[in-house]
Amino acid sequence: MAKNGSTDNSAKDGNGPAITFEQAMETLESIVAKLESGDVPLETAIELFQEGMSLSKLCGQKLEQVERRIEMLVEGDAGMQRKPFAAVKEEASGDKGV
């Protein structure tokens, strides 16, 4: 799958067709499995690691885009209102002082 990974790099760089979140995750899982097996030469492992880091960054960016687009409907005194989605990590940070 390393050869397919080289074509995926152009997609992440904006020079090719966009890669979906699901495709990026599938490729990332494959890379992790190859690296964990330990059966790849050092140079190939480095290339796979770099590709994996790029895919990880891409997935993170796509998740952030989705979070910005999600809105929650909250019932208040004035009826239903839209409220931006609050990420779990933001809510969890307030609980650390307990």
Helices and strands as residue ranges (DSSP letters): H 2-12, H 21-37, H 42-69, E 71-76, E 79-84, H 88-95
